[in-house]
Amino acid sequence: MIVTAGDLDHPQVRTLLQLHLSGMHAASPPEHVHALDLSGLRQPNILFVTAWDGGNLLGCGALRELSPLHGEIKSMRTRPEHLRKGVGVAILDHLLVIARDRGYRAVSLETGTGAPFQPAVALYTRFGFIQGAPFGDYQANAFSRFFHLTLDRS
């Protein structure tokens, strides 16, 4: 598996992002979906990465710069047929290395509250993320949970 900068124009990437957005809309009311679409992922403060096995896309994720010291994990998604194969671990690990290299002191993320989000929450807590208060422009609501990770300086 190789994690590398993602190409938002690649057909497999577009298909996975459509799956990601439709999954978010199926699990949460539209006004509480904070997943990024293609235009959101093209913003200059977003680094988008993909995981591949040869020519097969396994998953994707993004790192958004909130400030010079704070990043946000966005749009983590593994293709359904590759769940529980370490794709999310590889992407999250890659994004955290980049966050440390950029000098971020913390990384945060927003995720949903229902059963479909439990595997993601388990992954984040395994990496040391702790549930906490909303950050950035997010507001507390019944459909969102917020997690934060303080990064070591090593």
C-alpha positions in Angstrom: 0.0 0.0 0.0 1.3 3.4 -1.0 -0.1 6.7 0.5 0.5 9.6 -1.7 -0.8 13.0 -2.8 -4.3 12.5 -4.3 -5.5 13.4 -7.8 -9.0 14.8 -7.4 -9.6 14.3 -11.1 -8.9 10.5 -11.1 -12.1 8.6 -11.8 -11.6 6.2 -8.8 -11.1 9.1 -6.5 -14.3 10.8 -7.7 -16.3 7.7 -7.2 -15.0 7.2 -3.7 -15.7 10.9 -2.8 -19.3 10.5 -4.1 -19.7 7.4 -1.9 -18.3 9.4 1.0 -20.7 12.3 0.6 -23.7 10.0 0.0 -22.8 8.0 3.1 -22.5 11.2 5.2 -25.9 12.4 3.9 -27.5 9.0 4.7 -26.2 9.0 8.3 -26.8 12.7 9.3 -29.2 15.5 8.4 -27.8 17.6 5.5 -27.3 20.7 7.7 -25.0 18.6 9.9 -22.8 17.1 7.2 -19.4 18.7 7.2 -17.7 16.4 4.6 -15.8 18.2 1.8 -16.9 18.0 -1.8 -14.5 18.4 -4.7 -14.5 22.2 -4.5 -13.8 22.1 -0.8 -11.0 19.6 -1.2 -9.4 21.9 -3.9 -9.0 24.8 -1.3 -5.3 25.8 -0.9 -5.3 25.0 2.9 -6.2 21.3 2.1 -3.8 18.5 1.5 -5.6 15.5 0.0 -4.0 12.0 0.0 -5.0 8.6 -1.4 -3.9 5.1 -0.6 -3.3 2.7 -3.5 -2.5 -1.0 -4.1 -1.2 -0.9 -7.6 -3.9 0.6 -9.7 -6.6 0.1 -7.1 -7.7 3.0 -4.9 -8.1 1.8 -1.3 -9.0 5.0 0.5 -8.5 8.8 1.0 -8.1 11.5 3.6 -7.3 15.1 3.9 -5.5 17.5 6.3 -6.8 21.1 6.5 -4.7 23.8 8.1 -6.8 25.7 10.6 -3.8 27.8 11.8 0.0 27.4 11.7 -0.3 25.3 14.8 -3.5 23.4 14.3 -4.7 21.0 11.7 -8.0 19.2 11.0 -8.4 15.7 9.6 -11.1 15.7 6.9 -12.7 13.3 4.5 -11.3 10.0 5.7 -12.9 7.1 3.8 -11.9 3.6 2.9 -13.5 1.7 0.0 -16.0 -0.8 1.6 -14.2 -3.8 0.2 -11.0 -2.8 1.9 -12.3 -2.1 5.4 -10.4 -3.6 8.3 -7.2 -4.0 6.2 -5.2 -1.1 7.7 -6.1 1.5 5.1 -7.5 4.0 7.6 -4.5 3.4 9.9 -2.0 4.1 7.0 -3.8 7.2 5.9 -4.2 8.7 9.4 -0.6 7.9 10.2 0.5 9.6 7.0 -1.5 12.7 7.7 -0.2 12.9 11.3 3.4 12.7 10.1 2.7 15.6 7.8 1.0 17.5 10.6 4.1 17.0 12.8 6.4 18.0 10.0 4.4 21.2 9.6 4.8 22.0 13.2 1.2 21.6 14.3 0.8 21.2 18.0 -2.7 19.7 17.7 -5.0 18.0 15.2 -8.8 17.9 15.6 -11.6 16.3 13.7 -15.4 16.2 13.6 -17.3 13.0 13.1 -20.9 11.7 13.4 -22.6 10.2 16.4 -24.5 7.2 14.9 -23.5 3.5 14.5 -22.0 4.1 11.1 -19.3 6.3 12.7 -18.2 3.8 15.4 -15.4 2.2 13.4 -13.9 5.7 12.7 -14.2 6.7 16.3 -12.4 3.5 17.4 -9.6 4.3 14.9 -9.3 7.8 16.2 -9.2 6.8 19.9 -6.7 4.1 19.1 -4.4 6.9 17.8 -5.0 8.9 21.1 -7.6 11.3 20.0 -9.8 12.5 22.9 -13.4 13.6 22.6 -13.8 17.3 23.4 -15.3 20.6 22.6 -16.2 22.0 19.2 -13.4 23.8 17.4 -13.1 26.3 14.5 -16.6 27.2 13.1 -18.3 24.0 14.3 -21.2 24.2 16.7 -22.2 21.5 19.2 -25.2 19.5 18.1 -26.7 16.0 18.5 -25.1 14.8 15.3 -21.5 15.7 15.7 -18.6 14.7 18.0 -15.3 16.4 18.2 -11.9 14.8 18.8 -8.5 16.3 19.5 -4.9 15.0 19.5 -2.0 16.9 21.0 1.0 16.2 18.9 4.4 15.5 20.5 7.3 17.5 19.2 9.5 14.5 18.3 
